[in-house]
Amino acid sequence: MRKFLTIAALTGSMALAGCVSENQERQVTGAVIGGGLGLMTAKVLGADNDWVVVSTLAGAAAGALVAKNQQTGQCAYARGDGTYYSAPCP
């Protein structure tokens, strides 16, 4: 049964991959990277499990929101103090 569920999940995710636009793909990638950075930061700082969840969700939300402006070619970058600035994308 477990093998069937794994195969069904992989097949479903591959089928949905074709339905995602480039902008949505960027948002998902940003959310995954932001969530991963939030998780690693919380673990490195020795946070308890509640704070690990909070930092992972906050990182995912921030990662999904920080994106590239397609019309101007500008990207948003974090300064580290909670503010952002725009500059040309690499």
Summary of the structure (lengths in Angstrom):
residues: 90
radius of gyration: 16.7
end to end distance: 46.5
largest distance: 50.7
contacts: 212
relative contact order: 0.12
helix: 62%
strand: 13%
